[in-house]
């Protein structure tokens, strides 16, 4: 996961998915949700807002009953995408 974080910081979002593929994470929990957040962040930077939103939602589902702070971060990122990247919904 640290490799994915470094790739993101280096501005190589296209490589984040490959870095996360080899991880063996539990089906639910904060580590899996964080990995999904990293993937969603990378895909959003590549312009794939729909995939990013779906991945943020999956991350929220894995956090059921877990870490409220991570949930807040995920909701914040989803809101940002809705406001800035998706067509006007009004």
N, C-alpha and C positions, 0 to 999 in steps of 0.2 A: 504494500500500500504506500510505503514511503517513496518508492520509485514513481508511482503514479502522481503523487504530490509534487515531486521534483520536476517531472515532465510538464505538469501544469504550470508550475512557476517559471519554467524555461520557455513557456509559450509554445509547447508542442502538444496541443490537445488531441491531435489525431493519434498519438501514441499511447494515450492514457488507457483506452480500452484494452489494448494488447497487454499492458502492464498489469491490469486487473484480472485478466482471464485466467491466469495460473493460480489464483488464490483459492483456497478451500475454506470457505466461511460457513458458519452455522446458518441455517435457514432463516432464523430471526435473530435480531440483536443489533447492538450499536455498531459493531464492526462492519456488518453487511450493509447497514443503512449508510454508513459513511462511504463505503466503496461505491454504492449506488449514487450517492451525492457527487462524488468525484467524477463518475462517468457522466452524469447529467450535466455537471458544470462544463465538462469538456465538449459534450455534444452541443450545448447551447452556444459555446464560443465558435463552433463550426457552423452555426446557423440552423441546426436541427431542433427547433423549439418544441415541436410536437413530441419527439423522442425524449427530450429533456423533461418535459412535463410528465410524461408517462413514467419515467424513471424516478422522478421525485415522488410521485404517488406510490410507486412500489416501495420506495424507501420508507415512506410514512407507514405503510402497511406492515413492514417488518419491525417497526418500532412500537407496535401496539403494547401499551403498558410499560414503556421504557423511556428513559431520558427525555424529559420535557424540553430541555434546551435544544437538542438535535431536531425535535419536531418544530420548534419555533424557527430555526434556521431554514429548514426545508420549506415551511410555509412562506417565509420571506422570499426565498428564491423563486418559488412558484408565482408569487404575487408580482415580483419583478418581471418575470417573463410575460405574464398576462398584460402588464401595463406597457412594457416597452417593445416587445417583440411580436405580439400577436395583433392581428387587425383589430380595429376599433369595434368593440362589441356593442356600442350604444346604438 
